[in-house]
Amino acid sequence: MFGEGIVSSTLGGAGFNRHLLHHWDLQVSYTRLKDLEKFLMDTELAPPINKTRTNYFNAFFKLFNK
């Protein structure tokens, strides 16, 4: 789960910044992933979702340093 910053908003314009949610429910359109996240943050799934938060820099850094 990526944030809402300038890079995330640019690269995540098609819902990629909430890609985890796409894999949890493939039927949800990328245009509704923000709504799904908002709903889920009021449930018991909020802690696991928050554990997955990162930014593009950290994700790329981890990928290229393996």
N, C-alpha and C positions, 0 to 999 in steps of 0.2 A: 504494500500500500504506500503510494507516494503522496506527498502533500499537494498543496495548492499554489506553490511558488511559481515564478515566471517560467522556469525550465519545465516543471511538472505540468503546468497548464499548457505550455506549447507542445510538449511531447505527449501529454495525456489528453489532448483534445478529442480523441476518439475513445476515451475511457480507459486508456492504458494505465493511468495513475491509480485506477481501482481494479486492476486486472485480477487480483485475488477474488474479488466478489464475482467477477465473470465466471470463474471456475467453480465457485460455490453454487451458482444457479445460472446455467447457460441460457435459459430462456429470457433472462432480463436483458433488455436492449441497453447498449452502451449509453444511450441518452438518459437512462433512468438509474444508472449506477450511483450517482450522487444521492438520489432519493433513497435507494436501498441502503446505502451507508448510513444516512441520517436515521433511518428506521432502526437498523441493527445496533446503533450506538446507544439505544434505549433498552437493549436486551442484555442477556447474560453473555452474548457474543462480543461485547465491547472490549473486554480485556484481551482475548486472543487477537482481535483485529488490531488493537493498539500495539501489541507485541510485534506485529509485522511491519509497522511503519518505518520507513527509511526515506532516503532521497536518492536521486539518480547518481550523484557523485559516489556515495557509499556503495551503491549496488554495482556500479561499474568497477570501482576499486576492488571490491571483493571478487568479482569475476576475473579480473585481469591479474590478480595476485595469487591465484591458485596454481 
